[in-house]
Amino acid sequence: LLTLLSLFSFAALLEAQWKLRENVYVIESEWNDETPAKRVELTCNTPDDTLPVYWKKGTELKGTGKTLIAEVKEFPDAGNYTCLTANTHEIVSYDFFLITKIDSNGQMIRSILKSFEEPNRTFLKCEAKNYSGIFICSWMTENESPNVKFTIRSLEGSQGDVTCSSPVAHTDRSVTEYTVQCQKENYCPFAEEHQPVEMFLEVIDEVEYENYTSSFFIRDIIKPDPPQCQYVATNGTVTWTYPRTWSTPKSYFPLTFRVKVESTKKHKIQVYDAEEQSIQIPMTGPKDKISVRARDRYYNSSWSEWSSHCR
């Protein structure tokens, strides 16, 4: 019976945590007042079992002996637990604990990132300007977390077939948007995709841990750059060119276009669809605003942003 109880206790300790990387563990903490703290067993990595050691968290003494049972529930319980020698006070080993908040169903509560309105209030948004296999992934935080850290990779592993640059921050008022450029290796723009790209973003804010995923085919995240357009006043013709960043040849990757005319005098908007690279618009006023946008002709990609005004 004692053996069974001991095994049960050991299993309960193991279930309380999972390893993120060497010496770093994540504690899943149910975020309510009723649930007790998770009990985690720490073992000092000393080669000599007779060497007297003690444990500290910051400046606080946590216990003595080779093993320590730590109770972790709130953020102040997380952080660095260090094992030191009693005589020389040298660091022998350490364990760093992060907390991820979960609800009563065991689902992660995500609150560090701010969601994008489109598409569908997603937290991790990825877009591609063309079919080269290069895409941009973005996420946002409130500016209340200056020490937040990010790791993004393909779920196929850190040595998988997707490589990404380091995140670049763009701060605008109360929100900071982070972007990375990623590339799917050996991607063929002329071949049909059979396996989606699966991106995995890990977020650490001090001692709080969250992760986010995004799964997509390149064809589903295509959003071209806007065309470049001009207006010929003599005959009311609007012409435009393909975005420089769009895939070539145009015959294999054709775009369809939409032209918008905003009448400042009549307070009216007219929209025209076109597959060629010009359209004649009669009866436009001298102050009317004209712009063009584009999307993949054969696949229902996102529309580009509207171009700069054509005049």
PEPEGI-V778725 format. One record per helix or strand. SS is the DSSP state (A for helix, B for strand). FROM is the first residue (numbers start at 0). LEN is the number of residues. If there is no record, write none. Layout:
ss: (SS SS)
from: (FROM FROM)
len: (LEN LEN)
This chain:
ss: (A B B B B B B A B B B B B B B B B B B B A B B B B B B B B)
from: (1 16 23 37 52 59 66 74 78 90 107 112 124 133 148 161 167 174 196 207 217 221 227 236 254 267 277 288 301)
len: (14 5 7 6 5 5 6 3 7 12 1 2 4 9 6 3 5 10 9 9 4 2 5 5 9 7 3 8 1)
